[in-house]
């Protein structure tokens, strides 16, 4: 079972542009991944690239960093036709000083409308919802009642504290919290959350090719090994047991069989 690795978040098209031979670096034959896309053309390219991989789950969402009008109907069609296994990334981003990310009434209303559309679609279609959040945790907590109706709410690159995670769980939200390369940078808040969140609610990810560790220019799929091993060390459990738990959680979060 040494090759069981589960990657809850990656971008195939962006990864291919940096490493056309990425498929040869998949960490073992029993690897699984969740692939995101946010653009119609990107989704088509991503689906073609997925044919080179073992079991993957495809997702599509309207990212809060790039809200656009032409993808909402496309997303609805994908969900209706069963062509995606989850919706996302969806969520909120008010990090930085770019005009569209300043937390003012206009941007807040636009991001809320886009998020509510995706949340409603995920609930209606019984699909997991994958979350991107930067400086939006308080807003997301306000949707607790609606998010309880989801099969799963998956936080990509969990940015919060352990008490934030507990707040969602106490509301009855079926939330999962995914950790990636921030652990390889020894981020204190990530270490603390990873140690404290219940074992059946944690996931591992690379966000490949984004968020590279120190000294790297991009993130490869093989870094999931270091992420999972670091999670095992933080939680003081056997690495193989950690990988098996992460696989079980991945399957439950994304509705994957076996």
C-alpha positions in Angstrom: 0.0 0.0 0.0 3.0 2.3 -0.2 1.8 4.0 -3.3 -1.6 5.1 -2.1 -1.7 8.9 -2.6 -4.6 11.2 -2.9 -4.4 14.8 -4.3 -7.6 16.8 -3.6 -6.6 19.8 -5.8 -4.6 20.2 -9.0 -4.7 22.2 -12.3 -3.8 19.9 -15.2 -3.6 22.5 -18.0 -1.4 24.8 -16.0 0.7 21.9 -14.9 1.1 20.7 -18.5 2.4 24.1 -19.6 5.2 23.8 -17.1 5.8 20.1 -17.4 4.5 18.3 -20.5 5.8 15.0 -19.1 3.9 15.4 -15.9 2.1 12.0 -16.3 5.4 10.2 -15.9 5.8 11.7 -12.4 2.6 10.5 -10.9 3.6 9.0 -7.5 2.6 5.3 -8.0 -0.2 3.4 -9.7 -2.7 3.9 -7.0 -2.8 7.7 -7.1 -6.0 9.7 -7.3 -6.7 13.3 -7.9 -9.3 16.0 -8.2 -8.9 18.3 -11.2 -10.2 21.8 -11.4 -11.0 24.1 -14.3 -12.5 27.6 -14.6 -12.7 28.3 -18.3 -14.6 26.6 -21.1 -11.5 26.1 -23.2 -9.5 25.0 -20.2 -12.0 22.4 -19.3 -11.8 20.8 -22.7 -8.0 20.7 -22.6 -8.1 19.4 -19.0 -10.5 16.6 -20.0 -8.1 15.5 -22.8 -5.2 15.5 -20.4 -7.2 13.4 -17.8 -7.1 10.5 -20.3 -3.4 10.1 -19.5 -4.0 9.6 -15.8 -5.4 7.0 -13.4 -8.6 7.7 -11.6 -9.4 11.4 -11.4 -12.4 13.5 -10.6 -13.2 16.5 -12.7 -14.6 19.7 -11.4 -15.6 23.1 -12.8 -16.3 26.4 -11.0 -16.4 30.1 -11.2 -13.3 31.3 -9.3 -13.8 34.4 -7.1 -10.5 35.8 -8.6 -12.0 35.7 -12.1 -15.8 36.1 -12.1 -17.2 36.0 -15.6 -20.7 35.7 -17.1 -20.0 33.1 -19.8 -19.4 30.1 -17.6 -22.5 30.0 -15.5 -24.7 28.2 -18.1 -21.7 26.0 -19.1 -21.3 24.9 -15.4 -25.1 24.2 -15.2 -24.9 22.0 -18.3 -21.9 20.1 -17.0 -23.7 19.4 -13.7 -26.9 18.4 -15.4 -25.1 16.0 -17.8 -23.1 14.4 -15.0 -19.8 15.5 -16.6 -18.3 16.8 -13.4 -17.9 15.2 -10.0 -17.8 18.5 -8.0 -18.3 22.2 -8.3 -15.4 24.6 -7.7 -13.3 26.4 -7.0 -16.0 28.7 -5.6 -15.8 31.1 -2.7 -14.4 34.4 -1.7 -11.2 36.3 -2.2 -10.5 39.7 -0.6 -6.7 39.4 -0.4 -4.5 42.1 -1.7 -5.3 45.6 -3.0 -6.4 44.9 -6.6 -9.6 46.8 -7.2 -11.7 43.7 -7.7 -10.6 42.3 -4.4 -11.2 45.2 -2.2 -14.0 44.3 0.2 -16.5 46.9 -0.7 -20.2 46.7 -1.3 -19.9 46.1 -5.1 -17.3 43.3 -4.9 -19.0 41.7 -1.9 -22.3 41.6 -3.8 -20.8 40.2 -6.9 -18.8 37.5 -5.1 -21.9 36.6 -3.0 -24.1 36.3 -6.1 -21.6 34.0 -7.8 -21.0 31.9 -4.8 -24.8 31.5 -4.1 -25.3 30.4 -7.7 -22.8 27.6 -7.3 -23.9 26.6 -3.8 -27.5 26.3 -5.0 -26.4 24.2 -8.0 -24.3 22.0 -5.9 -27.1 21.4 -3.4 -29.6 20.8 -6.2 -27.4 18.4 -8.1 -26.0 16.6 -5.0 -22.4 17.6 -5.8 -19.6 18.4 -3.5 -18.6 22.1 -3.4 -14.9 22.9 -3.4 -14.0 26.2 -1.7 -11.3 28.9 -2.3 -11.2 31.4 0.6 -9.0 34.3 1.4 -10.3 36.7 4.0 -13.8 35.4 3.5 -14.2 32.9 6.3 -16.8 35.0 8.2 -18.9 35.2 5.0 -18.8 31.5 4.5 -19.9 30.8 8.0 -23.0 32.7 7.3 -24.0 30.1 4.7 -23.9 27.3 7.3 -27.6 26.3 7.0 -27.4 25.9 3.2 -24.1 24.2 3.3 -25.4 21.5 5.6 -27.4 20.2 2.6 -24.3 19.5 0.6 -22.8 16.0 0.3 -19.4 17.6 1.1 -17.8 21.0 1.5 -14.1 20.8 0.6 -11.8 23.6 1.6 -8.9 23.8 -0.8 -5.6 24.8 0.8 -7.3 25.3 4.2 -6.4 28.9 5.2 -8.1 29.0 8.6 -7.3 28.0 12.2 -8.4 24.9 14.0 -11.2 26.8 15.7 -12.5 28.0 12.4 -12.8 24.4 11.2 -14.6 23.4 14.4 -17.1 26.3 13.8 -18.1 24.7 10.5 -18.4 21.2 11.9 -20.4 22.4 14.9 -22.9 23.9 12.4 -23.3 20.5 11.0 -21.5 21.3 7.7 -20.0 18.1 6.1 -16.7 19.9 5.7 -13.3 18.6 4.8 -10.1 20.6 5.2 -7.3 20.1 2.7 -3.6 20.7 3.4 -0.8 21.2 0.9 2.6 22.8 0.4 2.1 25.3 3.2 3.1 22.4 5.5 6.4 22.1 3.6 7.0 25.7 4.4 6.4 25.0 8.1 3.5 27.5 8.3 2.6 27.6 12.0 -1.2 28.0 11.5 -1.3 25.1 9.1 0.7 22.8 11.5 -1.7 23.7 14.3 -4.8 23.1 12.2 -3.5 19.8 10.7 -2.8 18.5 14.2 -6.2 19.4 15.7 -8.8 18.8 13.0 -10.6 15.4 13.3 -8.8 12.6 11.3 -11.9 11.9 9.2 -12.0 15.5 8.0 -8.5 16.1 6.6 -7.3 15.8 3.0 -4.0 16.2 1.2 -3.3 18.2 -2.0 -0.6 19.7 -4.1 -2.4 22.6 -5.9 0.0 21.6 -8.8 1.6 23.6 -10.3 0.8 26.5 -7.9 2.2 27.2 -4.4 5.7 25.7 -4.9 7.8 25.1 -1.8 10.9 27.1 -1.2 13.5 26.7 -3.9 11.1 25.4 -6.5 9.5 27.3 -9.4 6.4 25.1 -9.6 4.7 22.2 -7.8 4.8 18.7 -9.2 2.3 15.9 -8.5 5.1 13.9 -6.7 5.1 16.4 -3.9 2.0 14.8 -2.5 4.3 12.2 -1.0 6.1 14.9 1.1 2.8 16.5 2.0 1.3 13.2 3.3 4.4 12.3 5.2 4.5 15.7 6.8 0.9 15.3 7.9 1.8 11.9 9.4 4.6 13.5 11.3 2.5 16.4 12.6 -0.3 14.0 13.7 2.3 11.5 15.0 0.9 8.5 13.1 2.4 5.9 10.9 2.8 7.3 7.3 1.1 4.3 5.7 -1.9 4.7 8.1 -2.0 8.4 7.2 -2.1 7.7 3.5 -4.9 5.1 3.9 -6.9 7.6 6.0 -6.4 10.3 3.4 -7.6 7.9 0.7 -10.7 7.0 2.7 -11.4 10.7 3.2 -10.8 11.5 -0.4 -13.3 8.8 -1.5 -15.9 10.1 0.9 -15.5 13.8 0.1 -15.6 13.3 -3.7 -18.1 10.4 -3.7 -15.5 8.0 -5.3 -16.1 4.2 -4.9 -13.4 1.8 -3.8 
